[in-house]
Amino acid sequence: MTTTQHAVDYDERVISAAREVFAQQGFAAPVSEIAELAGVGVASIYRRYPNKRRLAERVRIAAMSRVIAEAESAGETEPDDPWAAFVRFVRGCLRAHTGIGVVLPPYEESEDVSEELTRLRRRMIEHIEELVVTAQRAGQLRGDLRSADVFLLFKHLNPPLATEEDRRAELRQRYLELLLPGLRERTDRLPGDAPDWDELFRMCVPGGQ
């Protein structure tokens, strides 16, 4: 195995473990539990990631990359049916082992995040926005839904639960089926104002404003 391939495999194992631990325990989970699940030493994680925030950033990058891939796949698979594309996207994002909706690490100011995360965040927002607006223009998705609402729904449907990912995924799909009819175009309006993306990311600060 090449050194490069070894590093890729190591990263995948650690990120997968971090995603699982964060999903069960939240961002406050100790790095030691991530190391144990990944089968590596705590010191080796800190050699690769200087702090838990940077490790969590890699989890977010992996999740955002998955959102983008699911959006692109949905649009390509259902080019003539915006509602079907939207539903395929949401279901794909919430299936097992996607890592989407996992408790996010603290909101960072722009100078504290990597250029990669900033770029992927922008692309992710653009993709979700396109799916939402296209379905709304077709009269298939309720007009008062906003793209940030969709990402917040992912978080509501995937809270930290002390159980295995396959069971969490089963529950996500169960409650998603209850939710989908309410996303169809209708005349009544949702209460309250829709969040924008800045508000959403600010709300990801654990335990406070």
Contacts in CASP RR format, 6 or more apart in sequence:
PFRMAT RR
TARGET T0000
AUTHOR 0000-0000-0000
METHOD contacts of the structure
MODEL  1
MTTTQHAVDYDERVISAAREVFAQQGFAAPVSEIAELAGVGVASIYRRYP
NKRRLAERVRIAAMSRVIAEAESAGETEPDDPWAAFVRFVRGCLRAHTGI
GVVLPPYEESEDVSEELTRLRRRMIEHIEELVVTAQRAGQLRGDLRSADV
FLLFKHLNPPLATEEDRRAELRQRYLELLLPGLRERTDRLPGDAPDWDEL
FRMCVPGGQ
1 9 0 8 1.000
10 40 0 8 1.000
10 48 0 8 1.000
11 48 0 8 1.000
11 58 0 8 1.000
13 38 0 8 1.000
13 39 0 8 1.000
13 40 0 8 1.000
14 34 0 8 1.000
14 38 0 8 1.000
14 40 0 8 1.000
14 45 0 8 1.000
14 48 0 8 1.000
14 49 0 8 1.000
14 55 0 8 1.000
15 55 0 8 1.000
15 58 0 8 1.000
15 59 0 8 1.000
15 62 0 8 1.000
16 38 0 8 1.000
16 97 0 8 1.000
17 34 0 8 1.000
17 35 0 8 1.000
17 37 0 8 1.000
17 38 0 8 1.000
17 39 0 8 1.000
18 34 0 8 1.000
18 38 0 8 1.000
18 55 0 8 1.000
18 56 0 8 1.000
18 58 0 8 1.000
18 59 0 8 1.000
19 59 0 8 1.000
19 62 0 8 1.000
19 63 0 8 1.000
19 99 0 8 1.000
19 102 0 8 1.000
20 37 0 8 1.000
20 165 0 8 1.000
21 29 0 8 1.000
21 33 0 8 1.000
21 34 0 8 1.000
21 37 0 8 1.000
22 29 0 8 1.000
22 56 0 8 1.000
22 59 0 8 1.000
22 102 0 8 1.000
22 103 0 8 1.000
22 160 0 8 1.000
23 99 0 8 1.000
23 102 0 8 1.000
23 103 0 8 1.000
23 158 0 8 1.000
23 160 0 8 1.000
23 161 0 8 1.000
23 165 0 8 1.000
23 168 0 8 1.000
24 160 0 8 1.000
24 161 0 8 1.000
24 162 0 8 1.000
24 163 0 8 1.000
25 33 0 8 1.000
25 160 0 8 1.000
25 162 0 8 1.000
26 102 0 8 1.000
26 103 0 8 1.000
26 160 0 8 1.000
27 52 0 8 1.000
27 56 0 8 1.000
27 103 0 8 1.000
27 104 0 8 1.000
27 105 0 8 1.000
27 106 0 8 1.000
27 206 0 8 1.000
28 206 0 8 1.000
31 42 0 8 1.000
31 45 0 8 1.000
31 46 0 8 1.000
31 52 0 8 1.000
31 55 0 8 1.000
32 42 0 8 1.000
34 45 0 8 1.000
34 55 0 8 1.000
35 41 0 8 1.000
35 42 0 8 1.000
35 44 0 8 1.000
35 45 0 8 1.000
38 45 0 8 1.000
45 55 0 8 1.000
49 55 0 8 1.000
49 58 0 8 1.000
52 105 0 8 1.000
53 105 0 8 1.000
53 106 0 8 1.000
53 108 0 8 1.000
56 104 0 8 1.000
56 105 0 8 1.000
57 105 0 8 1.000
57 113 0 8 1.000
57 114 0 8 1.000
57 117 0 8 1.000
59 99 0 8 1.000
59 102 0 8 1.000
59 105 0 8 1.000
60 104 0 8 1.000
60 105 0 8 1.000
60 117 0 8 1.000
61 114 0 8 1.000
61 116 0 8 1.000
61 117 0 8 1.000
61 120 0 8 1.000
62 99 0 8 1.000
63 98 0 8 1.000
63 99 0 8 1.000
63 100 0 8 1.000
63 101 0 8 1.000
63 102 0 8 1.000
64 117 0 8 1.000
64 120 0 8 1.000
64 121 0 8 1.000
64 123 0 8 1.000
64 124 0 8 1.000
65 120 0 8 1.000
66 93 0 8 1.000
66 98 0 8 1.000
66 99 0 8 1.000
66 100 0 8 1.000
67 93 0 8 1.000
67 100 0 8 1.000
67 124 0 8 1.000
67 127 0 8 1.000
67 128 0 8 1.000
68 120 0 8 1.000
68 123 0 8 1.000
68 124 0 8 1.000
68 127 0 8 1.000
70 89 0 8 1.000
70 92 0 8 1.000
70 93 0 8 1.000
70 98 0 8 1.000
71 89 0 8 1.000
71 124 0 8 1.000
71 127 0 8 1.000
71 128 0 8 1.000
71 130 0 8 1.000
71 131 0 8 1.000
72 127 0 8 1.000
73 88 0 8 1.000
73 89 0 8 1.000
74 85 0 8 1.000
74 86 0 8 1.000
74 88 0 8 1.000
74 89 0 8 1.000
74 92 0 8 1.000
74 131 0 8 1.000
75 85 0 8 1.000
75 88 0 8 1.000
75 89 0 8 1.000
75 131 0 8 1.000
77 85 0 8 1.000
77 88 0 8 1.000
78 84 0 8 1.000
78 85 0 8 1.000
78 88 0 8 1.000
79 85 0 8 1.000
82 131 0 8 1.000
82 134 0 8 1.000
82 135 0 8 1.000
82 137 0 8 1.000
82 138 0 8 1.000
82 140 0 8 1.000
82 141 0 8 1.000
83 135 0 8 1.000
83 138 0 8 1.000
83 140 0 8 1.000
83 141 0 8 1.000
83 184 0 8 1.000
85 131 0 8 1.000
85 134 0 8 1.000
85 135 0 8 1.000
86 131 0 8 1.000
86 132 0 8 1.000
86 135 0 8 1.000
86 140 0 8 1.000
86 141 0 8 1.000
86 183 0 8 1.000
87 180 0 8 1.000
89 131 0 8 1.000
90 150 0 8 1.000
90 153 0 8 1.000
90 176 0 8 1.000
90 180 0 8 1.000
91 173 0 8 1.000
91 176 0 8 1.000
92 98 0 8 1.000
93 100 0 8 1.000
93 154 0 8 1.000
94 100 0 8 1.000
94 154 0 8 1.000
94 157 0 8 1.000
94 158 0 8 1.000
94 169 0 8 1.000
94 172 0 8 1.000
94 173 0 8 1.000
94 176 0 8 1.000
95 169 0 8 1.000
95 172 0 8 1.000
95 173 0 8 1.000
96 165 0 8 1.000
96 166 0 8 1.000
96 168 0 8 1.000
96 169 0 8 1.000
97 165 0 8 1.000
97 169 0 8 1.000
99 158 0 8 1.000
100 154 0 8 1.000
100 158 0 8 1.000
101 151 0 8 1.000
101 154 0 8 1.000
101 155 0 8 1.000
101 157 0 8 1.000
101 158 0 8 1.000
102 158 0 8 1.000
103 155 0 8 1.000
103 159 0 8 1.000
103 160 0 8 1.000
103 206 0 8 1.000
104 155 0 8 1.000
104 201 0 8 1.000
104 204 0 8 1.000
105 204 0 8 1.000
106 204 0 8 1.000
106 205 0 8 1.000
106 206 0 8 1.000
107 201 0 8 1.000
107 202 0 8 1.000
107 203 0 8 1.000
107 204 0 8 1.000
107 205 0 8 1.000
110 118 0 8 1.000
125 147 0 8 1.000
125 197 0 8 1.000
128 147 0 8 1.000
128 150 0 8 1.000
128 151 0 8 1.000
129 147 0 8 1.000
132 141 0 8 1.000
132 145 0 8 1.000
132 146 0 8 1.000
132 147 0 8 1.000
132 150 0 8 1.000
135 141 0 8 1.000
136 142 0 8 1.000
136 143 0 8 1.000
136 145 0 8 1.000
136 185 0 8 1.000
139 185 0 8 1.000
140 184 0 8 1.000
140 185 0 8 1.000
141 183 0 8 1.000
141 184 0 8 1.000
141 185 0 8 1.000
142 182 0 8 1.000
142 183 0 8 1.000
142 184 0 8 1.000
142 185 0 8 1.000
142 186 0 8 1.000
142 190 0 8 1.000
143 185 0 8 1.000
144 189 0 8 1.000
144 190 0 8 1.000
144 194 0 8 1.000
145 183 0 8 1.000
145 190 0 8 1.000
145 194 0 8 1.000
146 194 0 8 1.000
146 195 0 8 1.000
146 196 0 8 1.000
147 197 0 8 1.000
148 194 0 8 1.000
148 195 0 8 1.000
148 196 0 8 1.000
148 197 0 8 1.000
148 199 0 8 1.000
148 200 0 8 1.000
149 194 0 8 1.000
149 195 0 8 1.000
151 200 0 8 1.000
152 195 0 8 1.000
152 200 0 8 1.000
153 179 0 8 1.000
157 172 0 8 1.000
157 175 0 8 1.000
157 176 0 8 1.000
157 179 0 8 1.000
158 168 0 8 1.000
158 172 0 8 1.000
161 167 0 8 1.000
161 168 0 8 1.000
161 171 0 8 1.000
195 203 0 8 1.000
202 209 0 8 1.000
END
